[in-house]
Amino acid sequence: MGRQGVSRCDQIVAELRQRIDTGELAPGDRVPSTREITRRWGVAMATATKVLNELRQDGLVRAVPGVGTVVAAARPVRAEPTRRKPAPDQALTLDRIVTAAVAVADAEGLAAVSMRRVAAELGVATMSLYRHVADKDELLTRMMDAVCSTWSFPAQPPQDWRARLELAAGILWATFRRHPWLAPAMSLTRPQPLPGAAPFTEWVLASLDGLGLDLSTRFTAHLVLLNYIRGTAVNLESEAEAEALSGLDSEQWMDSQEPALRALLATGRFPGLARITTTGYDFDLDRLFEFGLQRILDGIAALVRAQRP
């Protein structure tokens, strides 16, 4: 039985690899999940998990929190450092340093960012970076500001305040999606001075102007909205780190916890949890974000109504 399982695994891996090589599955396309593999090819969950692990080890796929396992992009040419020629110091700019640091954080998480690593990516001596940035803390602030500076708000905002806040929230959520390290790097209690982030605050304050709310209340509503989006997005980076440590994406991890969950529910102490587990719950971080956002906006709407005669 063991040999048959291994042979079946190799067949599935070969089939998926061919679909990726031919472009049928392009970079970013979602590949079959472990459950889909078990249904489509009639194999055990362990075999399906091994299929995705082998594709991941070959660099063909990667897990994206809230999305699933997708086809990875082409491997970067920097895999061969001996071919990189050191760049002259005069070619080094603050913008190049920040761009390289953001790229490392996007690909490997904030923990992978160091002055030495960024210098290696640029092919320069580590000390040359200090002519442009004082230390890693300043580099992180520059990275955050560079990412926030990409925000673009329309010159003609929607007429309705709720639509304006939905637009701003969507921009911020999409940014956290593209840069999972950004949410845990930001602080609500010790906010970093980021010129690139100021337009978000200004947009929210202006959206709530003229509704009968004083400036302090409007700013508090802005903080609640910001912290909700940031707090939800923190899960993106932690999920990526957990996957790197365990080798399991969120779906595979949930499957591995099923025996323990069933044992807990068998006690009969948690009938509500047992019902939702039986009927099934499709966890999706984007849907969770949207649900919470609408409830916060409902609360602001109630506050606005209470201020009006």
FENHU-V602071 format. One record per pair of residues at least 24 apart in sequence whose ideal C-beta (glycine too) atoms are under 6 Angstrom apart, sorted by the first residue. I is the first residue (numbers start at 0). J is the second residue. Records with the same first field share a line. If there is no record, write none. Layout:
I = J, J
This chain:
4 = 46
7 = 42
8 = 46, 49, 50
11 = 40, 50
12 = 50, 53
19 = 59, 70
24 = 70
26 = 70, 72
27 = 69
28 = 70
29 = 67, 69
30 = 60, 68
32 = 67, 250
33 = 251
44 = 254
48 = 251
62 = 242, 248
64 = 235, 238, 239
65 = 284
68 = 248
83 = 122
85 = 122, 123
86 = 122, 123
88 = 127
91 = 123, 127
93 = 131
96 = 128, 131
97 = 141, 142, 145
100 = 138, 142
101 = 142
104 = 180
105 = 178
108 = 180
109 = 180
140 = 191
143 = 184, 193
144 = 193, 195
146 = 178, 181
147 = 193, 195, 196
148 = 195
150 = 198
152 = 202
160 = 206
161 = 296
163 = 206
164 = 206
167 = 202, 203
168 = 228, 292
171 = 228
172 = 228, 288
175 = 232
179 = 235, 236, 239
180 = 236
182 = 229, 232, 233
183 = 233, 236
185 = 229
187 = 226
210 = 303
211 = 306, 307
220 = 299
227 = 291, 295
231 = 288
